[in-house]
């Protein structure tokens, strides 16, 4: 927040107008996300798959190794796909395998 005049009389500063700049004018949100101007700050509404104050982090769901039994993970928008090894199936390759 800024003052449009320098305050020299600290006892009567209520007569000075304060104004807030629009922090969204600089387009701080990445990945085509919406910016909401707030007082002295902004808020980015991130779409699924993105995180961070500016939607700058591309979340890779494969980083948590969700595929079981040597399945291969492919990162997707807001999710992942597992390509299962022979004999396994299911979203996470959790079904199948050798049964005794």
PADOBA-766016 format. One record per residue (C-alpha): x, y, z; residue in three letters; residue number from 1. Coordinates in pm, 1 decimal. Example, Ala and Ser with C-alpha at 12.3 -4.5 7.8 and 13.67 -1.06 7.14 Angstrom:
(atom (1230.0 -450.0 780.0) 'ALA' 1)
(atom (1367.0 -106.0 714.0) 'SER' 2)
***
This chain:
(atom (0.0 0.0 0.0) 'UNK' 1)
(atom (132.7 344.2 -88.0) 'UNK' 2)
(atom (60.0 697.9 20.4) 'UNK' 3)
(atom (15.2 967.5 -240.6) 'UNK' 4)
(atom (190.0 1224.5 -20.6) 'UNK' 5)
(atom (476.8 1191.6 217.5) 'UNK' 6)
(atom (351.6 1189.0 574.3) 'UNK' 7)
(atom (506.1 1471.1 769.7) 'UNK' 8)
(atom (241.3 1508.7 1037.6) 'UNK' 9)
(atom (204.7 1168.6 1203.6) 'UNK' 10)
(atom (-79.2 1287.8 1423.5) 'UNK' 11)
(atom (-317.3 1348.0 1132.5) 'UNK' 12)
(atom (-244.5 1096.4 857.9) 'UNK' 13)
(atom (-608.8 999.1 798.2) 'UNK' 14)
(atom (-639.9 1278.7 538.8) 'UNK' 15)
(atom (-395.0 1104.3 307.8) 'UNK' 16)
(atom (-543.5 874.7 46.3) 'UNK' 17)
(atom (-409.0 524.0 30.5) 'UNK' 18)
(atom (-425.2 314.9 -279.7) 'UNK' 19)
(atom (-345.8 -38.4 -374.3) 'UNK' 20)
(atom (-191.8 -141.8 -704.1) 'UNK' 21)
(atom (-334.8 -422.4 -912.9) 'UNK' 22)
(atom (-79.4 -699.7 -870.2) 'UNK' 23)
(atom (-248.7 -899.9 -1148.5) 'UNK' 24)
(atom (-153.6 -643.3 -1415.4) 'UNK' 25)
(atom (186.1 -809.4 -1454.4) 'UNK' 26)
(atom (20.1 -1150.0 -1521.3) 'UNK' 27)
(atom (200.9 -1329.7 -1238.8) 'UNK' 28)
(atom (5.3 -1655.7 -1275.4) 'UNK' 29)
(atom (165.8 -1910.7 -1502.0) 'UNK' 30)
(atom (12.9 -2182.5 -1718.6) 'UNK' 31)
(atom (-280.8 -1967.5 -1832.1) 'UNK' 32)
(atom (-436.9 -1940.4 -1487.6) 'UNK' 33)
(atom (-666.2 -1674.8 -1347.5) 'UNK' 34)
(atom (-534.1 -1407.6 -1115.4) 'UNK' 35)
(atom (-742.9 -1247.8 -841.2) 'UNK' 36)
(atom (-614.8 -914.3 -714.0) 'UNK' 37)
(atom (-614.8 -875.4 -336.8) 'UNK' 38)
(atom (-486.0 -605.9 -103.9) 'UNK' 39)
(atom (-109.3 -591.6 -157.2) 'UNK' 40)
(atom (-105.5 -941.9 -304.0) 'UNK' 41)
(atom (-269.2 -1170.0 -557.7) 'UNK' 42)
(atom (-405.7 -1522.8 -572.6) 'UNK' 43)
(atom (-367.1 -1765.4 -862.4) 'UNK' 44)
(atom (-629.9 -2033.8 -920.3) 'UNK' 45)
(atom (-428.1 -2333.0 -1036.7) 'UNK' 46)
(atom (-578.6 -2597.9 -1259.0) 'UNK' 47)
(atom (-530.8 -2963.3 -1171.4) 'UNK' 48)
(atom (-172.3 -3077.9 -1217.5) 'UNK' 49)
(atom (-23.0 -2740.3 -1124.4) 'UNK' 50)
(atom (68.1 -2605.8 -780.6) 'UNK' 51)
(atom (257.4 -2319.8 -618.5) 'UNK' 52)
(atom (179.9 -1955.0 -551.1) 'UNK' 53)
(atom (201.0 -1877.8 -923.6) 'UNK' 54)
(atom (94.2 -2222.5 -1057.8) 'UNK' 55)
(atom (459.5 -2270.1 -1151.2) 'UNK' 56)
(atom (497.5 -2630.6 -1033.2) 'UNK' 57)
(atom (397.0 -2905.9 -1276.7) 'UNK' 58)
(atom (298.2 -3188.0 -1042.7) 'UNK' 59)
(atom (426.7 -3521.0 -1170.2) 'UNK' 60)
(atom (204.5 -3788.6 -1020.9) 'UNK' 61)
(atom (462.8 -4053.4 -1116.2) 'UNK' 62)
(atom (710.9 -3913.7 -861.6) 'UNK' 63)
(atom (535.5 -4112.3 -587.7) 'UNK' 64)
(atom (591.8 -4438.8 -781.3) 'UNK' 65)
(atom (222.4 -4537.6 -785.2) 'UNK' 66)
(atom (265.5 -4836.6 -1020.1) 'UNK' 67)
(atom (325.9 -5166.7 -845.9) 'UNK' 68)
(atom (494.1 -5487.7 -962.6) 'UNK' 69)
(atom (738.3 -5319.1 -1202.5) 'UNK' 70)
(atom (465.2 -5127.0 -1382.7) 'UNK' 71)
(atom (579.1 -4824.9 -1585.2) 'UNK' 72)
(atom (419.4 -4492.3 -1498.2) 'UNK' 73)
(atom (316.3 -4225.8 -1750.2) 'UNK' 74)
(atom (231.4 -3882.3 -1609.3) 'UNK' 75)
(atom (-100.3 -3740.2 -1732.3) 'UNK' 76)
(atom (-295.1 -3422.2 -1666.7) 'UNK' 77)
(atom (-419.2 -3457.8 -1309.0) 'UNK' 78)
(atom (-330.8 -3826.3 -1292.2) 'UNK' 79)
(atom (-118.8 -4108.5 -1425.5) 'UNK' 80)
(atom (-141.0 -4433.3 -1623.5) 'UNK' 81)
(atom (39.8 -4754.4 -1543.1) 'UNK' 82)
(atom (158.2 -4994.1 -1812.4) 'UNK' 83)
(atom (158.5 -5323.6 -1627.3) 'UNK' 84)
(atom (408.6 -5605.3 -1661.8) 'UNK' 85)
(atom (283.7 -5934.1 -1806.8) 'UNK' 86)
(atom (42.1 -6102.5 -1567.4) 'UNK' 87)
(atom (-60.0 -5785.2 -1380.1) 'UNK' 88)
(atom (-352.3 -5546.3 -1423.9) 'UNK' 89)
(atom (-547.0 -5276.4 -1240.6) 'UNK' 90)
(atom (-501.2 -4900.9 -1216.5) 'UNK' 91)
(atom (-178.0 -4953.2 -1021.7) 'UNK' 92)
(atom (-89.3 -5302.5 -1153.3) 'UNK' 93)
(atom (-204.0 -5440.6 -820.2) 'UNK' 94)
(atom (-401.4 -5736.6 -958.6) 'UNK' 95)
(atom (-250.0 -6066.1 -1064.8) 'UNK' 96)
(atom (89.1 -6220.7 -1044.9) 'UNK' 97)
(atom (193.1 -6562.9 -925.6) 'UNK' 98)
(atom (-46.7 -6713.0 -677.8) 'UNK' 99)
(atom (57.9 -7004.5 -460.4) 'UNK' 100)
***
